[in-house]
Amino acid sequence: MIQGTFLTPNTIDEAVKFFSSSEGSVKLLAGGTDLLVQIRNGFTKPDKIIDIKNIRELQEIIDNGNGSFTVGAAVSGASLAEHNKFGKNWPGVLEALRLIGSEQIQGRASLGGNLCNASPAGDSVPALIASGALAKVHGPNGIRSIPVEKINLGPGKTNLQKGEIVTQFDFPDREPSSSDSYLRMIPRTEMDIAVVGCAVNISMDGDKCIDARIALGAVAPTALLVDQAAKIIIGSKLEDDVLNEAAKACQNACKPIDDKRGTITYRKKVSGVLFKRAIQIAKERALKV
Ligand SMILES: Cc1cc2nc3c(=O)[nH]c(=O)nc-3n(C[C@H](O)[C@H](O)[C@H](O)COP(=O)(O)OP(=O)(O)OC[C@H]3O[C@@H](n4cnc5c(N)ncnc54)[C@H](O)[C@@H]3O)c2cc1C
């Protein structure tokens, strides 16, 4: 099981034990599509690597009924896409994962890795936040469940403590007439990082919106849950003026950087545009469920 500095635990307990007791720089490896690039580029030089792909719970997709799922943190986007029910209940989460890199990357890239890499532009993170998923975290002091939006603190920084591993994501029950969507803006047609990402998760009662969660990516140091925009649309029939007001709330929540890929003004504007497009898609899907 132990091969020099590359550890391959088969259980969560073993992985937590290795992770919490190891000295020096220790990194978890799920798909490795971020970690290996960072090692090659010299951004990180771990003394030890703990491969978490052999742990059963991290590879499981459990259908809990009522649209609720428990998904292992190391499940790849490709595996999740093959599940016969997950994408019907959480199409927005799946489409976010399916935007990551290429077919080859999606065969490895995991939800846990996308979240814990803590890039503000991670595509699945706004979708996870909008879904209301809880991250289950195992560590030397036990297990805790954390709303996904509380995991990341800033670029490359999480609030995970020494020895803690995200093991699973718990997606809540699906109410009738509920669905989600994710859209991102990239300067190229594919294989690029989001300049803005927007995830919408809504529940409808007829033509009235009765619940909503809206999240934005790549417009602040971490993905944002935009409660203000949700408050504006809940109780409405999603009329144009309501959506314009909520789009403004999205723009106001943004604290983007100004760089060659997008100015502050551009990113703010696009966040409102994506919100309005994403909500139409989520609404159409919700009304078909
Ligand atoms: C060519 C290419 C294109 C890409 N395109 C995109 C894109 O379009 N959108 C996008 O969002 N990303 C993109 N990425 C980045 C990457 O593929 C994703 O972030 C991916 O989801 C990372 O998952 P992984 O399993 O490979 O993570 P890994 O590389 O294994 O891990 C990433 C980080 O998270 C930590 N970690 C992993 N799992 C856990 C866990 N369960 N608990 C705690 N910490 C953990 C690791 O220690 C490491 O620090 C791209 C990468 C490449 C190489």
The ligand as an ORCA input file, in Angstrom:
! r2SCAN-3c Opt
* xyz 0 1
  C      -6.210     20.925    -20.096
  C      -6.979     21.302    -18.870
  C      -8.184     21.972    -19.007
  C      -8.918     22.322    -17.888
  N     -10.111     22.982    -18.068
  C     -10.848     23.332    -16.990
  C     -12.093     24.006    -17.160
  O     -12.554     24.269    -18.271
  N     -12.788     24.338    -16.045
  C     -12.330     24.052    -14.788
  O     -13.018     24.360    -13.809
  N     -11.141     23.420    -14.605
  C     -10.394     23.060    -15.663
  N      -9.197     22.412    -15.483
  C      -8.704     22.160    -14.126
  C      -9.026     20.746    -13.566
  O      -9.226     19.789    -14.582
  C     -10.256     20.759    -12.640
  O     -10.091     21.699    -11.618
  C     -10.549     19.364    -12.044
  O     -11.882     19.291    -11.621
  C      -9.650     19.005    -10.893
  O     -10.037     17.736    -10.409
  P      -8.957     16.586    -10.129
  O      -9.704     15.427     -9.600
  O      -8.118     16.338    -11.316
  O      -8.107     17.305     -8.987
  P      -6.604     17.047     -8.492
  O      -5.648     17.638     -9.460
  O      -6.401     15.622     -8.122
  O      -6.628     17.924     -7.159
  C      -6.760     19.335     -7.198
  C      -6.477     19.902     -5.802
  O      -7.509     19.558     -4.900
  C      -7.010     18.756     -3.813
  N      -8.027     17.707     -3.622
  C      -8.459     16.840     -4.575
  N      -9.462     16.090     -4.089
  C      -9.642     16.483     -2.802
  C     -10.546     16.068     -1.773
  N     -11.446     15.107     -1.982
  N     -10.469     16.675     -0.552
  C      -9.564     17.669     -0.335
  N      -8.677     18.114     -1.283
  C      -8.722     17.525     -2.500
  C      -5.677     18.213     -4.296
  O      -4.793     17.959     -3.236
  C      -5.187     19.366     -5.168
  O      -4.629     20.383     -4.380
  C      -8.433     22.020    -16.585
  C      -7.212     21.339    -16.450
  C      -6.492     20.978    -17.567
  C      -5.187     20.245    -17.391
*
